[in-house]
Amino acid sequence: MAELIAWVQAQTHDKALHPLLVIAVFVVVFLEIHPFQDGNGRLSRVLTTLLLLRARYAYVPYSSLESIIERNKEGYYLGLRRTQGTIRTAQPDWTPWLTFFLRALQQQKRTLEQKIEHEIVLLGGLPELSARILQLAHERGRVTIAEASKATGVSRNTVKDHVRTLTDRKHLTRHGAGRGVWYAPD
């Protein structure tokens, strides 16, 4: 552990590697060392947040990396195992872990952007149901009246009224005709 901490401090001082690479390497090596009987994964995510904040990634307290990893457990463990299996060799392969880690951070940032967009829409005077329908359209890339009705638990007619208003205000664009109509975010 002392060697790992000294390496991180040296990299932070020298700035030879991008901070995200330093953090990613720290995490995978920390988990490979496995210093505690239990809680190493959770602690590694707390330390990740701390290191990201120290590297001036100020968005991290507002969006959960833990939830991103929970939704991608298979990729998380696969990246870890593949990289950890090579750490103590002459040519460690950092790529599996770095790929997973950086994509998880990217998803964390996207999730926060969606939250911010949702809040802007709410502050922009849209009713909660309209904001929820718009959020569904953003999350899925498209939405139908039936999908929005099912997801919100609101009648089709009420959803139609809100979708019509969202379309008129250019928040959604109508595609298709008849029963095949769907709406996409503008």
N, CA and C atoms as a LAMMPS dump frame, in Angstrom:
ITEM: TIMESTEP
0
ITEM: NUMBER OF ATOMS
558
ITEM: BOX BOUNDS ff ff ff
-5.0000000000000000e+02 5.0000000000000000e+02
-5.0000000000000000e+02 5.0000000000000000e+02
-5.0000000000000000e+02 5.0000000000000000e+02
ITEM: ATOMS id mol type element x y z
1 1 1 N 0.829 -1.188 0
2 1 2 C 0 0 0
3 1 3 C 0.871 1.247 0
4 2 1 N 1.925 1.225 0.79
5 2 2 C 2.798 2.398 0.868
6 2 3 C 3.4 2.707 -0.5
7 3 1 N 3.777 1.667 -1.226
8 3 2 C 4.341 1.849 -2.571
9 3 3 C 3.305 2.462 -3.526
10 4 1 N 2.069 2.007 -3.433
11 4 2 C 1 2.53 -4.28
12 4 3 C 0.73 4.001 -3.966
13 5 1 N 0.653 4.337 -2.7
14 5 2 C 0.398 5.728 -2.309
15 5 3 C 1.544 6.625 -2.748
16 6 1 N 2.772 6.164 -2.596
17 6 2 C 3.928 6.945 -3.046
18 6 3 C 3.88 7.149 -4.559
19 7 1 N 3.469 6.122 -5.295
20 7 2 C 3.371 6.233 -6.761
21 7 3 C 2.327 7.286 -7.146
22 8 1 N 1.166 7.251 -6.484
23 8 2 C 0.108 8.227 -6.78
24 8 3 C 0.6 9.643 -6.47
25 9 1 N 1.249 9.815 -5.349
26 9 2 C 1.762 11.146 -4.985
27 9 3 C 2.79 11.63 -6.007
28 10 1 N 3.668 10.744 -6.443
29 10 2 C 4.675 11.117 -7.442
30 10 3 C 4.014 11.485 -8.766
31 11 1 N 3.035 10.701 -9.191
32 11 2 C 2.339 10.982 -10.454
33 11 3 C 1.567 12.296 -10.376
34 12 1 N 0.974 12.554 -9.225
35 12 2 C 0.224 13.799 -9.04
36 12 3 C 1.167 14.99 -9.111
37 13 1 N 2.345 14.832 -8.532
38 13 2 C 3.339 15.91 -8.542
39 13 3 C 3.96 16.09 -9.92
40 14 1 N 4.348 15 -10.562
41 14 2 C 5.042 15.062 -11.854
42 14 3 C 4.116 15.407 -13.019
43 15 1 N 2.859 15.021 -12.902
44 15 2 C 1.859 15.243 -13.951
45 15 3 C 2.248 14.612 -15.287
46 16 1 N 2.961 13.494 -15.229
47 16 2 C 3.359 12.789 -16.447
48 16 3 C 2.183 12.032 -17.058
49 17 1 N 1.279 11.558 -16.211
50 17 2 C 0.084 10.851 -16.674
51 17 3 C -1.152 11.699 -16.386
52 18 1 N -2.165 11.527 -17.217
53 18 2 C -3.433 12.213 -16.987
54 18 3 C -4.001 11.74 -15.642
55 19 1 N -4.61 12.648 -14.875
56 19 2 C -5.143 12.265 -13.565
57 19 3 C -6.123 11.087 -13.613
58 20 1 N -6.927 10.984 -14.667
59 20 2 C -7.873 9.864 -14.749
60 20 3 C -7.153 8.53 -14.872
61 21 1 N -6.027 8.519 -15.561
62 21 2 C -5.24 7.285 -15.671
63 21 3 C -4.625 6.926 -14.322
64 22 1 N -4.133 7.927 -13.614
65 22 2 C -3.55 7.691 -12.284
66 22 3 C -4.612 7.116 -11.348
67 23 1 N -5.805 7.704 -11.372
68 23 2 C -6.889 7.241 -10.5
69 23 3 C -7.288 5.813 -10.867
70 24 1 N -7.417 5.542 -12.152
71 24 2 C -7.802 4.198 -12.598
72 24 3 C -6.777 3.159 -12.17
73 25 1 N -5.507 3.467 -12.337
74 25 2 C -4.446 2.531 -11.935
75 25 3 C -4.473 2.349 -10.417
76 26 1 N -4.641 3.449 -9.695
77 26 2 C -4.729 3.347 -8.236
78 26 3 C -5.831 2.369 -7.836
79 27 1 N -7.017 2.53 -8.416
80 27 2 C -8.173 1.712 -8.032
81 27 3 C -7.912 0.234 -8.299
82 28 1 N -7.446 -0.094 -9.498
83 28 2 C -7.259 -1.512 -9.832
84 28 3 C -6.155 -2.147 -8.973
85 29 1 N -5.109 -1.396 -8.693
86 29 2 C -4.031 -1.94 -7.852
87 29 3 C -4.505 -2.039 -6.399
88 30 1 N -5.226 -1.024 -5.922
89 30 2 C -5.784 -1.074 -4.57
90 30 3 C -6.646 -2.322 -4.402
91 31 1 N -7.504 -2.586 -5.384
92 31 2 C -8.372 -3.758 -5.303
93 31 3 C -7.586 -5.061 -5.442
94 32 1 N -6.48 -5.017 -6.153
95 32 2 C -5.63 -6.214 -6.274
96 32 3 C -4.9 -6.489 -4.951
97 33 1 N -4.481 -5.428 -4.276
98 33 2 C -3.838 -5.574 -2.96
99 33 3 C -4.852 -6.103 -1.949
100 34 1 N -6.098 -5.626 -2.053
101 34 2 C -7.192 -6.09 -1.19
102 34 3 C -6.792 -5.961 0.285
103 35 1 N -6.584 -4.721 0.754
104 35 2 C -6.027 -4.54 2.096
105 35 3 C -6.956 -4.909 3.256
106 36 1 N -8.25 -5.005 3.014
107 36 2 C -9.183 -5.285 4.1
108 36 3 C -9.972 -6.562 3.831
109 37 1 N -10.471 -7.16 4.886
110 37 2 C -11.267 -8.385 4.781
111 37 3 C -12.544 -8.137 3.984
112 38 1 N -13.17 -6.969 4.216
113 38 2 C -14.453 -6.675 3.582
114 38 3 C -14.509 -5.178 3.268
115 39 1 N -15.272 -4.809 2.251
116 39 2 C -15.52 -3.404 1.949
117 39 3 C -14.521 -2.748 1.02
118 40 1 N -13.627 -3.513 0.426
119 40 2 C -12.616 -2.921 -0.45
120 40 3 C -13.23 -2.243 -1.678
121 41 1 N -14.254 -2.86 -2.253
122 41 2 C -14.898 -2.277 -3.428
123 41 3 C -15.555 -0.946 -3.106
124 42 1 N -16.345 -0.915 -2.029
125 42 2 C -17.009 0.332 -1.629
126 42 3 C -15.976 1.397 -1.277
127 43 1 N -14.941 0.998 -0.553
128 43 2 C -13.903 1.956 -0.188
129 43 3 C -13.188 2.474 -1.429
130 44 1 N -12.967 1.604 -2.421
131 44 2 C -12.293 2.054 -3.64
132 44 3 C -13.121 3.111 -4.359
133 45 1 N -14.45 3.011 -4.299
134 45 2 C -15.294 4.005 -4.952
135 45 3 C -15.294 5.328 -4.183
136 46 1 N -15.218 5.256 -2.861
137 46 2 C -15.084 6.479 -2.062
138 46 3 C -13.738 7.144 -2.363
139 47 1 N -12.692 6.341 -2.419
140 47 2 C -11.368 6.885 -2.734
141 47 3 C -11.321 7.441 -4.161
142 48 1 N -12.049 6.794 -5.069
143 48 2 C -12.139 7.307 -6.435
144 48 3 C -12.74 8.704 -6.42
145 49 1 N -13.83 8.866 -5.682
146 49 2 C -14.473 10.183 -5.596
147 49 3 C -13.513 11.204 -4.996
148 50 1 N -12.811 10.827 -3.933
149 50 2 C -11.832 11.727 -3.314
150 50 3 C -10.754 12.137 -4.314
151 51 1 N -10.199 11.173 -5.019
152 51 2 C -9.135 11.471 -5.986
153 51 3 C -9.657 12.308 -7.151
154 52 1 N -10.872 12.047 -7.588
155 52 2 C -11.463 12.862 -8.659
156 52 3 C -11.667 14.301 -8.191
157 53 1 N -12.12 14.475 -6.963
158 53 2 C -12.281 15.826 -6.424
159 53 3 C -10.933 16.539 -6.32
160 54 1 N -9.918 15.811 -5.868
161 54 2 C -8.571 16.404 -5.78
162 54 3 C -8.025 16.775 -7.155
163 55 1 N -8.483 16.056 -8.19
164 55 2 C -8.045 16.356 -9.564
165 55 3 C -8.971 17.393 -10.221
166 56 1 N -9.851 17.985 -9.427
167 56 2 C -10.749 19.061 -9.855
168 56 3 C -11.92 18.61 -10.725
169 57 1 N -12.35 17.376 -10.566
170 57 2 C -13.569 16.895 -11.216
171 57 3 C -14.709 17.122 -10.226
172 58 1 N -15.213 18.334 -10.206
173 58 2 C -16.141 18.773 -9.168
174 58 3 C -17.544 18.186 -9.297
175 59 1 N -17.865 17.547 -10.418
176 59 2 C -19.22 17.032 -10.612
177 59 3 C -19.5 15.755 -9.817
178 60 1 N -18.473 15.039 -9.386
179 60 2 C -18.654 13.689 -8.857
180 60 3 C -19.559 13.554 -7.639
181 61 1 N -19.658 14.534 -6.746
182 61 2 C -20.569 14.313 -5.61
183 61 3 C -22.043 14.334 -6.007
184 62 1 N -22.335 14.791 -7.211
185 62 2 C -23.727 14.981 -7.626
186 62 3 C -24.271 13.841 -8.467
187 63 1 N -23.447 12.867 -8.759
188 63 2 C -23.878 11.734 -9.573
189 63 3 C -23.154 10.491 -9.066
190 64 1 N -23.885 9.409 -8.88
191 64 2 C -23.345 8.235 -8.206
192 64 3 C -22.56 7.295 -9.129
193 65 1 N -21.278 7.172 -8.873
194 65 2 C -20.465 6.181 -9.575
195 65 3 C -20.865 4.783 -9.115
196 66 1 N -21.24 4.669 -7.868
197 66 2 C -21.664 3.385 -7.299
198 66 3 C -22.82 2.792 -8.109
199 67 1 N -23.799 3.623 -8.455
200 67 2 C -24.955 3.114 -9.205
201 67 3 C -24.566 2.702 -10.62
202 68 1 N -23.631 3.407 -11.221
203 68 2 C -23.15 3.053 -12.564
204 68 3 C -22.489 1.671 -12.508
205 69 1 N -21.656 1.457 -11.522
206 69 2 C -20.962 0.173 -11.381
207 69 3 C -21.958 -0.938 -11.059
208 70 1 N -22.954 -0.646 -10.215
209 70 2 C -23.98 -1.647 -9.9
210 70 3 C -24.684 -2.128 -11.158
211 71 1 N -24.973 -1.195 -12.066
212 71 2 C -25.679 -1.559 -13.302
213 71 3 C -24.763 -2.281 -14.292
214 72 1 N -23.458 -2.208 -14.077
215 72 2 C -22.502 -2.818 -14.998
216 72 3 C -21.551 -3.764 -14.271
217 73 1 N -22.078 -4.525 -13.313
218 73 2 C -21.248 -5.42 -12.486
219 73 3 C -20.416 -6.391 -13.312
220 74 1 N -21.012 -6.958 -14.348
221 74 2 C -20.297 -7.94 -15.169
222 74 3 C -19.068 -7.307 -15.807
223 75 1 N -19.232 -6.129 -16.399
224 75 2 C -18.108 -5.422 -17.017
225 75 3 C -17.069 -5.003 -15.996
226 76 1 N -17.533 -4.619 -14.814
227 76 2 C -16.655 -4.223 -13.72
228 76 3 C -15.723 -5.374 -13.334
229 77 1 N -16.312 -6.528 -13.05
230 77 2 C -15.503 -7.672 -12.628
231 77 3 C -14.639 -8.221 -13.765
232 78 1 N -15.141 -8.185 -14.966
233 78 2 C -14.366 -8.656 -16.111
234 78 3 C -13.132 -7.785 -16.316
235 79 1 N -13.319 -6.471 -16.311
236 79 2 C -12.181 -5.554 -16.457
237 79 3 C -11.171 -5.713 -15.336
238 80 1 N -11.683 -5.836 -14.114
239 80 2 C -10.801 -6.034 -12.955
240 80 3 C -9.974 -7.309 -13.097
241 81 1 N -10.658 -8.434 -13.341
242 81 2 C -9.955 -9.727 -13.416
243 81 3 C -8.911 -9.741 -14.524
244 82 1 N -9.29 -9.227 -15.677
245 82 2 C -8.344 -9.257 -16.802
246 82 3 C -7.099 -8.43 -16.523
247 83 1 N -7.285 -7.267 -15.936
248 83 2 C -6.122 -6.425 -15.645
249 83 3 C -5.353 -6.961 -14.447
250 84 1 N -6.052 -7.34 -13.387
251 84 2 C -5.361 -7.826 -12.195
252 84 3 C -4.57 -9.096 -12.466
253 85 1 N -5.009 -9.885 -13.415
254 85 2 C -4.27 -11.094 -13.765
255 85 3 C -2.915 -10.817 -14.391
256 86 1 N -2.707 -9.571 -14.81
257 86 2 C -1.438 -9.236 -15.466
258 86 3 C -0.592 -8.227 -14.688
259 87 1 N -1.137 -7.698 -13.586
260 87 2 C -0.44 -6.621 -12.867
261 87 3 C 0.972 -7.01 -12.449
262 88 1 N 1.148 -8.199 -11.949
263 88 2 C 2.469 -8.617 -11.429
264 88 3 C 3.329 -9.301 -12.493
265 89 1 N 3.007 -9.092 -13.771
266 89 2 C 3.808 -9.664 -14.857
267 89 3 C 4.713 -8.59 -15.445
268 90 1 N 5.573 -9.012 -16.349
269 90 2 C 6.5 -8.067 -16.982
270 90 3 C 5.768 -7.041 -17.843
271 91 1 N 4.606 -7.435 -18.403
272 91 2 C 3.842 -6.513 -19.251
273 91 3 C 2.377 -6.486 -18.825
274 92 1 N 2.06 -5.676 -17.808
275 92 2 C 0.669 -5.592 -17.369
276 92 3 C -0.227 -5.055 -18.491
277 93 1 N -1.437 -5.576 -18.568
278 93 2 C -2.409 -5.105 -19.556
279 93 3 C -3.452 -4.251 -18.824
280 94 1 N -3.297 -2.95 -18.905
281 94 2 C -4.175 -2.015 -18.221
282 94 3 C -5.471 -1.76 -19.001
283 95 1 N -5.486 -2.108 -20.269
284 95 2 C -6.592 -1.747 -21.158
285 95 3 C -7.968 -2.203 -20.675
286 96 1 N -8.172 -3.456 -20.253
287 96 2 C -9.533 -3.849 -19.843
288 96 3 C -10.091 -2.975 -18.714
289 97 1 N -9.272 -2.723 -17.71
290 97 2 C -9.752 -1.918 -16.595
291 97 3 C -9.913 -0.453 -16.998
292 98 1 N -8.931 0.097 -17.688
293 98 2 C -9.022 1.497 -18.095
294 98 3 C -10.258 1.736 -18.946
295 99 1 N -10.546 0.816 -19.851
296 99 2 C -11.721 0.951 -20.711
297 99 3 C -12.99 0.974 -19.875
298 100 1 N -13.119 0.024 -18.95
299 100 2 C -14.311 0.002 -18.1
300 100 3 C -14.393 1.265 -17.255
301 101 1 N -13.314 1.611 -16.591
302 101 2 C -13.298 2.736 -15.661
303 101 3 C -13.654 4.046 -16.352
304 102 1 N -13.017 4.309 -17.478
305 102 2 C -13.273 5.57 -18.176
306 102 3 C -14.69 5.622 -18.744
307 103 1 N -15.196 4.494 -19.204
308 103 2 C -16.588 4.46 -19.681
309 103 3 C -17.564 4.673 -18.524
310 104 1 N -17.252 4.14 -17.354
311 104 2 C -18.116 4.341 -16.184
312 104 3 C -18.144 5.821 -15.799
313 105 1 N -16.994 6.477 -15.829
314 105 2 C -16.949 7.909 -15.533
315 105 3 C -17.727 8.706 -16.574
316 106 1 N -17.607 8.298 -17.817
317 106 2 C -18.344 8.955 -18.891
318 106 3 C -19.851 8.807 -18.67
319 107 1 N -20.29 7.615 -18.282
320 107 2 C -21.705 7.385 -18.004
321 107 3 C -22.151 8.186 -16.793
322 108 1 N -21.305 8.292 -15.785
323 108 2 C -21.623 9.083 -14.6
324 108 3 C -21.86 10.544 -14.998
325 109 1 N -21.015 11.052 -15.862
326 109 2 C -21.148 12.432 -16.332
327 109 3 C -22.432 12.604 -17.142
328 110 1 N -22.735 11.642 -18.023
329 110 2 C -23.969 11.702 -18.818
330 110 3 C -25.205 11.679 -17.928
331 111 1 N -25.175 10.85 -16.896
332 111 2 C -26.301 10.768 -15.968
333 111 3 C -26.533 12.114 -15.296
334 112 1 N -25.467 12.759 -14.887
335 112 2 C -25.591 14.069 -14.263
336 112 3 C -26.125 15.093 -15.27
337 113 1 N -25.652 15.043 -16.495
338 113 2 C -26.16 15.957 -17.523
339 113 3 C -27.659 15.787 -17.71
340 114 1 N -28.129 14.533 -17.679
341 114 2 C -29.569 14.275 -17.807
342 114 3 C -30.333 14.839 -16.613
343 115 1 N -29.76 14.694 -15.42
344 115 2 C -30.403 15.252 -14.231
345 115 3 C -30.504 16.768 -14.343
346 116 1 N -29.422 17.382 -14.795
347 116 2 C -29.418 18.838 -14.936
348 116 3 C -30.437 19.27 -15.978
349 117 1 N -30.476 18.571 -17.093
350 117 2 C -31.441 18.888 -18.139
351 117 3 C -32.865 18.772 -17.61
352 118 1 N -33.116 17.731 -16.844
353 118 2 C -34.441 17.533 -16.246
354 118 3 C -34.789 18.711 -15.336
355 119 1 N -33.85 19.14 -14.528
356 119 2 C -34.094 20.266 -13.62
357 119 3 C -34.332 21.556 -14.394
358 120 1 N -33.603 21.76 -15.472
359 120 2 C -33.799 22.95 -16.3
360 120 3 C -35.196 22.953 -16.898
361 121 1 N -35.635 21.782 -17.355
362 121 2 C -36.979 21.669 -17.913
363 121 3 C -38.015 21.994 -16.839
364 122 1 N -37.823 21.453 -15.638
365 122 2 C -38.772 21.733 -14.563
366 122 3 C -38.778 23.21 -14.22
367 123 1 N -37.592 23.801 -14.161
368 123 2 C -37.51 25.227 -13.858
369 123 3 C -38.061 26.062 -15.006
370 124 1 N -38.084 25.474 -16.205
371 124 2 C -38.601 26.175 -17.372
372 124 3 C -40.119 26.208 -17.413
373 125 1 N -40.78 25.742 -16.406
374 125 2 C -42.217 25.868 -16.321
375 125 3 C -43.01 24.687 -16.848
376 126 1 N -42.374 23.59 -17.174
377 126 2 C -43.133 22.421 -17.624
378 126 3 C -43.753 21.708 -16.426
379 127 1 N -44.958 21.207 -16.617
380 127 2 C -45.546 20.383 -15.543
381 127 3 C -44.715 19.118 -15.32
382 128 1 N -44.822 18.581 -14.138
383 128 2 C -44.043 17.391 -13.768
384 128 3 C -44.256 16.242 -14.75
385 129 1 N -45.492 16.004 -15.176
386 129 2 C -45.768 14.913 -16.106
387 129 3 C -45.078 15.155 -17.449
388 130 1 N -45.113 16.374 -17.938
389 130 2 C -44.423 16.693 -19.199
390 130 3 C -42.928 16.465 -19.056
391 131 1 N -42.381 16.885 -17.921
392 131 2 C -40.949 16.681 -17.68
393 131 3 C -40.612 15.196 -17.638
394 132 1 N -41.479 14.395 -17.028
395 132 2 C -41.255 12.944 -16.948
396 132 3 C -41.312 12.301 -18.328
397 133 1 N -42.272 12.717 -19.156
398 133 2 C -42.38 12.189 -20.518
399 133 3 C -41.132 12.565 -21.319
400 134 1 N -40.69 13.785 -21.177
401 134 2 C -39.486 14.235 -21.873
402 134 3 C -38.266 13.455 -21.409
403 135 1 N -38.191 13.195 -20.11
404 135 2 C -37.086 12.403 -19.569
405 135 3 C -37.104 10.988 -20.15
406 136 1 N -38.274 10.377 -20.229
407 136 2 C -38.391 9.044 -20.837
408 136 3 C -37.889 9.06 -22.271
409 137 1 N -38.279 10.074 -23.02
410 137 2 C -37.845 10.188 -24.416
411 137 3 C -36.327 10.296 -24.503
412 138 1 N -35.726 11.047 -23.596
413 138 2 C -34.262 11.185 -23.587
414 138 3 C -33.586 9.874 -23.194
415 139 1 N -34.112 9.209 -22.183
416 139 2 C -33.511 7.957 -21.712
417 139 3 C -33.58 6.859 -22.769
418 140 1 N -34.699 6.775 -23.461
419 140 2 C -34.925 5.686 -24.411
420 140 3 C -34.604 6.056 -25.852
421 141 1 N -34.437 7.349 -26.102
422 141 2 C -34.188 7.801 -27.462
423 141 3 C -35.474 8.088 -28.216
424 142 1 N -36.568 7.528 -27.747
425 142 2 C -37.891 7.718 -28.336
426 142 3 C -38.924 7.194 -27.359
427 143 1 N -40.186 7.623 -27.555
428 143 2 C -41.253 7.171 -26.67
429 143 3 C -42.574 7.209 -27.424
430 144 1 N -43.448 6.275 -27.1
431 144 2 C -44.798 6.261 -27.656
432 144 3 C -45.765 6.704 -26.559
433 145 1 N -46.985 7.006 -26.962
434 145 2 C -48.019 7.374 -25.988
435 145 3 C -48.234 6.21 -25.012
436 146 1 N -48.325 4.995 -25.547
437 146 2 C -48.559 3.815 -24.695
438 146 3 C -47.42 3.631 -23.697
439 147 1 N -46.168 3.773 -24.137
440 147 2 C -45.021 3.625 -23.227
441 147 3 C -45.047 4.683 -22.132
442 148 1 N -45.332 5.923 -22.523
443 148 2 C -45.369 7.013 -21.541
444 148 3 C -46.511 6.803 -20.55
445 149 1 N -47.651 6.33 -21.043
446 149 2 C -48.791 6.075 -20.173
447 149 3 C -48.459 4.973 -19.162
448 150 1 N -47.846 3.908 -19.647
449 150 2 C -47.488 2.785 -18.771
450 150 3 C -46.43 3.198 -17.738
451 151 1 N -45.419 3.929 -18.196
452 151 2 C -44.317 4.318 -17.303
453 151 3 C -44.752 5.319 -16.235
454 152 1 N -45.719 6.164 -16.568
455 152 2 C -46.14 7.202 -15.616
456 152 3 C -47.388 6.823 -14.833
457 153 1 N -48.134 5.825 -15.335
458 153 2 C -49.37 5.436 -14.665
459 153 3 C -50.508 6.419 -14.898
460 154 1 N -50.377 7.21 -15.962
461 154 2 C -51.379 8.233 -16.281
462 154 3 C -52.13 7.795 -17.534
463 155 1 N -53.383 8.19 -17.657
464 155 2 C -54.208 7.769 -18.799
465 155 3 C -53.6 8.232 -20.128
466 156 1 N -53.916 7.477 -21.172
467 156 2 C -53.412 7.794 -22.517
468 156 3 C -53.836 9.193 -22.954
469 157 1 N -55.071 9.573 -22.652
470 157 2 C -55.555 10.885 -23.084
471 157 3 C -54.781 12.022 -22.422
472 158 1 N -54.498 11.878 -21.14
473 158 2 C -53.717 12.9 -20.437
474 158 3 C -52.303 12.96 -21.01
475 159 1 N -51.704 11.794 -21.258
476 159 2 C -50.365 11.748 -21.846
477 159 3 C -50.384 12.4 -23.232
478 160 1 N -51.417 12.107 -24.026
479 160 2 C -51.525 12.715 -25.365
480 160 3 C -51.521 14.235 -25.278
481 161 1 N -52.267 14.784 -24.319
482 161 2 C -52.307 16.243 -24.158
483 161 3 C -50.916 16.801 -23.857
484 162 1 N -50.197 16.14 -22.971
485 162 2 C -48.856 16.608 -22.6
486 162 3 C -47.884 16.452 -23.772
487 163 1 N -47.988 15.335 -24.49
488 163 2 C -47.105 15.115 -25.644
489 163 3 C -47.396 16.162 -26.728
490 164 1 N -48.656 16.482 -26.924
491 164 2 C -49.025 17.501 -27.912
492 164 3 C -48.369 18.846 -27.544
493 165 1 N -48.44 19.211 -26.276
494 165 2 C -47.829 20.458 -25.817
495 165 3 C -46.313 20.415 -25.981
496 166 1 N -45.702 19.282 -25.625
497 166 2 C -44.249 19.141 -25.79
498 166 3 C -43.851 19.235 -27.259
499 167 1 N -44.681 18.7 -28.136
500 167 2 C -44.407 18.768 -29.576
501 167 3 C -44.572 20.207 -30.072
502 168 1 N -45.631 20.867 -29.622
503 168 2 C -45.857 22.269 -30.019
504 168 3 C -44.72 23.171 -29.556
505 169 1 N -44.171 22.882 -28.388
506 169 2 C -43.076 23.698 -27.829
507 169 3 C -41.7 23.256 -28.342
508 170 1 N -41.691 22.31 -29.261
509 170 2 C -40.458 21.824 -29.907
510 170 3 C -39.531 21.055 -28.959
511 171 1 N -40.084 20.474 -27.896
512 171 2 C -39.299 19.601 -27.02
513 171 3 C -39.241 18.186 -27.598
514 172 1 N -40.311 17.805 -28.319
515 172 2 C -40.394 16.492 -28.952
516 172 3 C -40.728 16.67 -30.435
517 173 1 N -40.32 15.688 -31.23
518 173 2 C -40.661 15.647 -32.652
519 173 3 C -41.434 14.374 -32.916
520 174 1 N -42.535 14.519 -33.65
521 174 2 C -43.385 13.373 -33.984
522 174 3 C -42.807 12.646 -35.192
523 175 1 N -42.812 11.3 -35.121
524 175 2 C -42.334 10.453 -36.218
525 175 3 C -43.38 9.384 -36.496
526 176 1 N -43.556 9.032 -37.758
527 176 2 C -44.474 7.96 -38.124
528 176 3 C -45.899 8.459 -38.219
529 177 1 N -46.806 7.496 -38.419
530 177 2 C -48.22 7.828 -38.551
531 177 3 C -49.071 6.71 -37.958
532 178 1 N -50.306 7.048 -37.641
533 178 2 C -51.243 6.054 -37.129
534 178 3 C -50.764 5.418 -35.838
535 179 1 N -50.903 4.093 -35.779
536 179 2 C -50.492 3.362 -34.564
537 179 3 C -48.978 3.302 -34.398
538 180 1 N -48.24 3.625 -35.433
539 180 2 C -46.774 3.579 -35.368
540 180 3 C -46.138 4.885 -34.959
541 181 1 N -46.913 5.843 -34.472
542 181 2 C -46.37 7.155 -34.075
543 181 3 C -45.498 7.016 -32.843
544 182 1 N -44.355 7.675 -32.904
545 182 2 C -43.471 7.767 -31.753
546 182 3 C -42.858 9.165 -31.723
547 183 1 N -42.28 9.526 -30.583
548 183 2 C -41.769 10.875 -30.385
549 183 3 C -40.32 10.797 -29.931
550 184 1 N -39.522 11.688 -30.486
551 184 2 C -38.104 11.743 -30.121
552 184 3 C -37.778 13.128 -29.6
553 185 1 N -36.814 13.207 -28.693
554 185 2 C -36.423 14.524 -28.176
555 185 3 C -35.813 15.37 -29.291
556 186 1 N -36.102 16.65 -29.255
557 186 2 C -35.533 17.57 -30.254
558 186 3 C -34.1 17.902 -29.93
